[in-house]
Amino acid sequence: MFQPMARRGEQAIVAQCVMALSVMALSVLAWLRTEQVADDRGSDSSEKAFMVILAIALGGAVSAAAIAFVASKTSLFQ
């Protein structure tokens, strides 16, 4: 149940390394895929509207998470 602090630190480092490697691999795959573009006409208006709505929702979710994080950290000092 209780893990020493060094063990948790090692797990965090390993998790960060795995995350960095995953991001790099996905970036390389995305770069390779752009070499074979089949349709370069652009998106239609419904796709653009969906992307705008998705961006707004994602921005709201990130903002809510940041506010919750800051609130939890500031409550420790009260």
C-alpha positions, 0 to 999 in steps of 0.5 A: 500500500505505501511506496517509498518516495523514491519509487514514486519518483522513478515511476513518474520519470518512466511515465514521462519518458513513455509519454515523450516517446509516444508523442515523438512516434505519433509525430513521425507517423503523422509526418510520414502520412502527409507525404501521401495526401490524396485529397487536398481540396479542404474541408466542407463547412460542416467539418469546419463547424465541427472542428470549431465546436470541438476546439471550444469544448476542448478549451473549456475542458482544459480551462475547467481542469486548470481552475480545479487544479489551482483551486485544490492547490490553493486550498492547501494553504488556507 
